[in-house]
Amino acid sequence: MFDFDMLGLAPTLLSALKRAGLTQPTPIQNQAIPLALQGHDVLGLAQTGTGKTLAFGLPLVDHLLAEPGKPAPRTVKALILAPTRELVNQIADSLRILTAGTKVRVVTVVGGQSINKQIEVLSRGNDILVATPGRLIDLMDRGAVNLSSVRHLVLDEADQMLDLGFIHALRKIAPRLGTPRQTMLFSATMPKQMEELSRAYLKDPRRVQVSPPGKAADKITQSVHFIDRARKPDMLREILARDLGALTLVFSRTKHGAEKLMKDLVADGFNAASIHGNKSQGQRDRAIKAFRDGTVTILVATDVAARGIDIPGVAYVINYDLPEVPDNYVHRIGRTARAGREGEAIAFCTPDEADQLRDIQKLMKIEIPVASGRVPVFGTDKPARRPGPKQHRGPKPGAVAGEKPAANSNRRRQRRRRAA
């Protein structure tokens, strides 16, 4: 077992880690930090809850401590992009623990907050900017920030950014960044687009991986209940009543569904709150704080809103609705069993969600243990998969040979963004 003081970090950082009670790096930190300190681009793959933030945060701050000089007005030295407001705030909080007592300044810009205040903060010049892509582009368009001094770029939860269509934002941001620069990309899963992204923005990257993409944390106990949709509310209440004091994260597919479910639970006497895209930033921050403090024990959330939740005490994750994207199941259940703790992930599966469960199990290369209900028959050779009289092996009439049919994937992505 290695200690942080064996990784070559600056004494200032080692002192900050000791104050935080951190002495031993996680596997992803142990592999990524030495490579990043040497200046290599890094492609890091690890499930959520394994310490990816410090894996890029420690070497990033170490580099900045070794680069004296105050940033010029409206410039930044390092840029970290993350898909959600909550994750941006989580990253910034972790970095501020490392930079306490130093001259390294960490600021954030996200949607849902006063853009004029953000313009004022950026005007002073900063060392590390943590941002959501959309708000950053708004500020770039207003001339509020100059990224030509950026020498360190971090893409965190990059797979989620791709899923939300942020690749277009990245294409606008990347040409404005300084060169040469170090780029680090961290993700829990590795879809095909991620390979393309790494080739486009990373130079000869060192790949570090502590578990296969799509694999959940070892200490998560998983189970699935096969039930009719009408039975979901009663089943949820039965499970919640077994351990009322435990922190439980419940995932709903849509914003409307999350809000309705939360209100129904509160009406039944449960201590619940919700976070989703229709909530203001202040409402989301207060709900997460109450959940972290334990004053709220049940948090109903959508995928995007919950991506930034890093609360070690979450005991249960309940998939009230299965996600449309299999990778999101891995992200969801990764909200429990964090920082070496144990956790339980429970899924509900209705007959119309059977295909989604099959895709999740295929991705994870496991069969989730059945807790109750009748297991559906998952056919691997359905007639619908075989070309028939109404199906075409080649392009549809009017299509260009070799051209990818992107419309359906675009529509699915738009549905997921609306649902969040």
N, C-alpha and C positions, 0 to 999 in steps of 0.2 A: 504494500500500500504506500502510495506516494503522499508527500505533504506539499502544500503550496510553496513552501520555501525551497523546494527542489526544482521548481519550474523556471527559475531565473527572473522572477518578478521584482520590481523595484521595492525597496524597503518600505516606502510609503504605502504601497498597496498591501504588503504583508501585514503591516500594522492595522490597516483598515479591516482586513479579513479577520484578524484576531479579535478586534473589537466587536465584530459581528458574530463571533463564535464559530467561524469557519476555519477549519484546519486542514481538511483533506479534500482534494478535488474529486469530482465525479468522473466516470470514465470518459465522457465527451470532453470535459475540461482538461483532463490529463493528456488527451491526444491532440486537441486543437490548440491549446495555449502555446506550447513550444513552437509549433509551426507558424502561428500568427506572429509570435514575437520575432521570428526570423524574417518576417516580411512577406511570407507566401500568401497567395490567395487561398482561401479555405472553403471547401464545400462540406458542410457538416450535416450529418443525418442522424437523428436520434428522436425517440418518441418524446412527447411533452412530459415535463416534470423531471427532466434529467440534468437541468442546469445549463441550458444553452446560452442564457443571457450572460452569465459570467464567462462562458467559453469564448465569447467574442468581446465582452466588456472589459475583462482584465487586460488582455493584450492591447486593446484600443487605448485605454487610459494610460497604460505603460508607455506606449508610443508618444502620446501627447505630453506626458510629463517630461519626456526627453526632447521635446521640440519647444524650446522657450519662445516667447514672443506673444504679444497680445494680438488677437485677430483684428483685422481692419473692420470698420463699420460695415454692416450688412453682409459680412462674410462668415463662413463657418469652416472649421478644419475637418470635421468628420460628420457624416450623415448616416443616420439609421432610419430605415423605412420599415414600417410595420402596418398590418392591414386594419387594425382597429384602434379606436381612441383608448380603450382600456389597456391594450397591450403597450401602446406608446407610453402611457403613464406608468405602467408596471416596469418597463425597461428603464425609464428615467429615474424612478425611485431607487432601483438597484444600483444604477451608475452613481447617483449622488452619495450613496453609502461609501463608494470607492473614492470619490473626489472630495469628500469632506476634509476641510483644512488645507486644500490645495487651491491653485488659481484656475483649475480646469472648470469651466462653466458649462452646465448642461441645461438646455431649454427644450421645450416641446411646442409643436404646433399641430392642432387637430381641428376638425370641423366641430361645429356646435358651440364654439367660443368666440369671443370678440376678435375679429380679424384686426381691428385697429390696435388693440393692445399687443397682439402678436407682432404687428409691424413695428411697434415701438421697441419691443424686446429685441427683435432682430437687428434694429438699427445700431445697437451697441457693439455688434460683433460677438460671436460665441465660438466656443471650442467644439461642442457636440450638440447637434440638432437631431432630435428624435421626432419623426413626423409621419403622418398618414399622407399617402401620395396625392390625394385630391386637394387637400388644403395647401400642401406645399406648392402645387402648380398654381393655385389661386394667388399665392404670395409672389411666386416668380413672375406671373403675368403683371402684377402691380409694381414690379421692380423693387420689392421689399427685401429680397435676398439675392446675393450673388454667390453661386456655387463653384466658381472657378478656382477657389482655394481648397476645395475638398480633396483630401489625399487618402481618406479612408471611407469606404462605403460598406454598410452592412444591410443585408436584406434578411429580415427575420420573419419566420413563418411564411417563407416565400411561396410555398404551395398554396396557401390560403389567398395570397395576393393574386396569384395566377387564376385561381378559381373565381375570384371576384372581378376578373377582367382588368386588373391593375397593370397588366403588361403594357397597355397603351400609355399609361401614365409614365411608366418607367422609360419608355422610348422617348418621351419628352424631357425627362429629367436627366438621363445619362449623358447626352451630348453637352450639357452645361457643366458637368463635373470636371475638376482638374485632372491632369495627367502628369506623370504617372501616379497611379493610386493603388492601394491595396483594397481588394474586394473580398468580403466574406458573406457567404450565403448559407443560411441555416434553415432546416426544414425537418418536419417529422415524417413526411412521405416523399416519394420520388417519382411523380408522374413523368410521362414522356416529355411534356413541355419543360420540365425542370432541367432535363439534360440539355435541351436547346437553349434555355436561359443561361445555364452555366457556361456553355460554349460561347455565347454572345458577350457575356459581361465579365467572365473570370479568365485570367491568363495563367495557363499551366497550373490549375488549382490542385492542392493536396486534399484528397478525399478522406474524411474521417467518419467512421460509422460504428456505432456501438450496439445497434440492433437492426435487423432487417426492416426495410420500410414496410409499414403496415402492421408491425408487431406492437402489441400493447405492452405496458409495463408488467413485469413478472408478478408483482404483488397484487394485481387486480383480479378478483374473482368475478367471472362473468356468468350470466344466466339469461335465458329468454323464456317469456311466457307467450304461448300461442293462444290468442283470445279474439273474440269478435270486437269490433270497434265500440259497440255500445257498452261493453264491459270494462273498457279502459278506465273511466273515472272511478269505479268501485275498486278495481284492482290497485290503482294508485293509492287510494285512501287506506286500503288494507296494509299496504307496504309501509306507507308513511307512519301509520299508527303503531307499528312495531317498535320504532325507535324515534320518538318524537323530538328528543334533544339533539339528534345527529344532524350535521350539516349535509343537506341533500340538494343536488343540482338536477333539475328536471328539464329535459330538452323537448321543445315543441318545434314543429317544422315552420310555422308561420308566426308573424308578429301578432296577428289577430288571435290566433290560437293560444299563444303564450299569455296574452293579457286576459283572455276569458278564463283560461285554466287557473291563473293566479287568483282572480276575483272569486271563482267558485270555491277554491281552497280556503280563502280567507272567510267566505261566508259560512263555511263548515267548521270554522274554528282553528284552522291551521295557521301557523305563523309564516306567511309567504310574502314574497315580493317578486317583481319581474324586471327583466332588462331585455330590450329589443330596439330595433331601429326607429320606432315611433316615440321612444323616450328621449327627453333632452339629456344632454351630457350631465347636467347636475343631478337629474333623477337617477341616471345610471350609476354615477359615482356614489350617491347616497345609498342606493340599494346594495352595491358591492361592499361598501364599508359596513353596513349593517349586517350583511352576511358574514363578512370576515370577523366582525366583533361577536357574532353569535346572537345579536338581538333579533335577527331574522334567521330562521333555520332552514327555510325552503326557498330556493331561488329558481324561478321558471325563466328559461332563456332560449333564445334562438342561437344558431351556430355562430354567426358573426359577432353578435354582442358578447358572447361568452368566451371568445378566443383569448382575451387578455386576463382571464381569471387565473391567478396563481395563489391559491389558498391551500396550504398544506393540510388543513383540517377537514377538507371535504371527504365525508365517509362514503356517500352513495352518489352514483350518477344513474339517473333513470331516463332511458330513451323512451319517452311517452310516444313519440313518433320516430320511426326510423328515418335517417337522412337519405336523401336522394343520391348523394355522392358517398361511396363507401369509405373514402379517406376521412370524411368528417366523423364517422363513427370512432375511428382511432383517436382523433382530436378530442372528441367529446369525453370518452372514458378516461382519457389522459388527465382530466381535471381531478381525478381521485388518485390515491396511491402516490402522492407527490412527496419528494424529499425522503424517499425510503420507507414511507408509511404503507400500510395495507389499505385496500379499498374494495368496494363492490360495485359492479356495473350491471344493471338490470335493464333488459330490453322487452318492450311489448311488440308483438308481431301479429298483425291482422292478416287475413287471407290475401288482401290486396298489397301487402308489404312483403310477401314471401320472396319475390324476386330480389328485393333490396337486401333481405337477409342473406340470400344465397350469394349475392355479390360481395357482401361484407365478409362472409366466411371464406370466400375464395381469395379475397385480398389478404386476409390474416392467416390463411392456410390452417384454419382450425374449424372444428364444429363447436359452436357455443352450447354448453350444457342446457338441457331443457328443464325448466322449473315446473311448468304445468302446461296443460293443453295438448292438443293433437298435432303432431308434427306433420307438416304438409309434405307432399311428394315433390321433390325438386327434380324435374326432368332435365337431363343434360342434352337430350336430342329432341327437343320439341319440334313438331312439324313446321312451326312458324319460322324456325331458323333455317329450314331447307328451302332452296329456291323452288317456287311453285309457278303455276301458270301466270299469276299476277305479279310475280317478283322478277327482277332483272339482275342478272349477274354483272352486267356492265352499267354504264352511266344511264341515268334516267333520260327519257326523250328530251332533247333540247339542252342537255348538260354537256359540258366540255370534257372530253376524255382526259383523265389524269387530274381533274380538278376536284378538290375535297369538298363535300357537301357541308359547309360550315353553318348553314342556316339553323339546323336543328340544335347544334351545340350552342349557338348564340342564344337561341330562345330559352334553352335550359339554363344558361348562365343568367339571363335576365330574370327568369322565374326565381332563381336562388337569391339574387340580389334583392328582389322585391320581398321575398319571404323573410329576409333578415331585417 
